[in-house]
């Protein structure tokens, strides 16, 4: 399989303390990787770098994902004024935009404009890669699987419990079906039964998957490779 994610000699520090020191690894398309390591070893930092939310001090990260990257971060906060439906609509925004563009191209080609055929084919391939035809069903499966099936869609996020907000973010990122999925402690606030539902959802995910988790049950059942990070013991400055 072709390499989808490449990390070369990456260094990342905060306030003069090196968190990641010369990290090098590669992940193939569709590969499932669990990142393990003690607290402070840089697991969350590496995921943020892969998601493009931060940049390394040194080194290079190359990620090829035409179908997009989904990132469930531990510290993310949803705006309190958004409704549940707003959050779900945002998750499907890219797919809905693709649908709209495909319909416009179909109308143009129906009028005899064949110059759009190549663009249409490329967009249709991307739409199918992202599971566009299954998006609505996937949304319902994610909500019900994570115990949110009865949640009113007009409820403001600010009125949800902490656990409901985390599960809603998880449902949204699963629904978006990106080509690369980065999950940081996805089992937080999940009961054992819901962890099993999450495992089932991830088993059906066809893209590259990178997961950070302390959940022993999830790690014991993990079918994929592990990448171990070790904490840097000596604080140092990066010029």
N, C-alpha and C positions, 0 to 999 in steps of 0.2 A: 504494500500500500504506500502511496506517496506521503511524504512528510507534510503535516499540516501546521504544526507549531514547532518552531525552533528557538531555543534559548541559548545564547552564546556568551559565556564569561560575564554574566550579569552581576553587577554590584549595586546594592541599594542601601542607603544609610539615612538615619533620621537624627538630627542634632549631633552629628559626629559619631554616632554609634552605628556600626555596620550591622545590618540585619541579614542581608544576603551577600555572600562573598564568593564571587567567581562561579556562579551557578550555571551549569551547562546541561541541557537535556533536549530531547526531541520527542514529539508525539505524532504518530501516524494518523491519517484520516480515519475516523470511526473508532479510534482506540479509546479504551476506558482506563483512566489513571486515577488512583487514589493518592493524595499527598498526605504523608504522615510525618510526625515529628513532635517534639516536646513544645510546650508553650514558649513563644519567643523565638522560634526557629525560622520564622518568616513565611509560614504557609499562607496566611491571609495576604501578606504583601505580594507574594508571587502571583496569586490569583488576580489581585488588582493590577499588576503589571501586564498579565496576559489579557485582561479585559480592556487595557488601554486607559485605565483611570489614573494611572501614574506612569512616569517614565523612569527607567533605570539611570543611575548616576553614570555608569559605564556599562559597556556590553551592548548586545543587540537582541531584540525580540522580533521574530518574523512570524506572523499569523495569517494564514490564507483561508478565508471563510466567506465566500460569496453569499452564502446563505445566512450570514450574520452571526453575532456572538451574544449569548445570553449570560448574564452574571447575577447570581443571587449573593448579595453581600450581607455580612452580619450587621453592619452598622447603618444600613440604608433605612431612611425614614420616609414613609409616604406622606404627602401633604394632607393635613387633617380635613381640608375642605372637599377633597375628592370623594366621589361616591364609589361604591364597589364597582358599578358599571363603568365609571370613568377609568378605573385601573385596568379592567379587562379590555376596554376599547383601546387603551394605549398599548396593551400587549399585542393586539392584533392589527395595529395601525399599518405596519409595513405590508402585511398580507392583504389588507383591504385596499391599500394603494396599488398593489400589484394587480388585484382583481379589476380595479377601475381602469388601469392602463390597458389590460388585456381586452376589456370590453370595448374601449375606444378603438384599439387596433383592429378588432374584429369588424367593427362598423366601417372602418376605412377600407379594409380588404373586401368587404361585401360590396362596396361601391366600385370595386375594380382596381384599387391601389395595391398592387402586388409588391411594391417596394418595401413594405412594412413586414414582409413575411419572415425575414431573418430575425428582426427584432422581436417579433411575436414568438418565434420558436425559442429564442433565448429566455424571454420572460416566462414562457410557459414551463420551460425546464426548471427555472428557479422556483416558480410557484409550486410545482410538483415536489421539488426537493424540500421545500418548507412545509409540505403537507397541507397545502391550501385547501384542497377539497375536503379534508377531514377536520378543518379548524374548529367549527362549531361543536362537533361531536367531541373533539379533544378537550375543548373548554369545559363541557359538562362533565366529562370523565374526571378531569383534574379537580374540579370543585367538589364533586361528590366523593371522590377518592380521598380528599383531604378534609372531609367533614364539613364542607361549606355549602353543600347543596341547597340548604334551606335559608341561606343568608340572603336577605332582601337586597336587590341590586341597587336600590336607591338609598341605602344606608351610608352615611358619611364615614369615611375611614376613621375619623377622630372618635367615633362612638364604638369602635371595635376594641376587643381586648388585645393585649400584646400578642398572644398566641394566634388570634384570628388574623391580625395584620401580617404576621410572618407567613402563615399558611396562604394568605391571599397573594402575597408576593411570589411565593413558590408556585402557586397555581398559574399565575400570570406568565412566569418565565417558562414553565412547561408548555403552556398553551402556544406561546410564540414559536416553539419548535425551531430554534436557531440551529445552524450547522455545527456550532461549537457551544457547549453548555458548561459553565463554570459555577459550581455550587460550593458555598462556604458554610459549613455546618447546617445542611438542609434539614436535619432531623430535630433541631431545636424546637421545642413546643409540640412535638409529635408524640402521640401515644404509641406503644408497640404495634397496635393494629394499623395506625396510620403510617408507621415506618414500613410495614409490609406493602401498603398501597403505593408508597413512594417507590419502593423497590420494583414493583410491577410496572410502574410508569417508566422508570429508568431502563428497565429491561427492554421495553419497546422503543426506546430512543435510538435512532440510527446514526446520529452524528458522533463527533468526538466529545467525550465526557471527562471532566476533571472535577474531582470531589475532595474537599477537606472535611473530615468528620472524626469526632471522638467517639461516636456511637459504636460500641463494641459489636452489637448485633449486625449493623450494616457492614462493618469492616470484616467480620467473620464470614459473611456471605458474599463479599465482594468478588466479582468475577472480572478480573483485570489485573494490571500490574500496579505496584506501589512505588512511589518516588519518596524517598526519605530525606528530609532536611534536618540538619543539625545546627543548633544554635551556635553563633559566633561568640566565643568566650572572652575575647580581648577587645574592649572598645577601641575604635580607631577612627581617625578622621579621613575623609576622602577629599583630596584636593580638587 
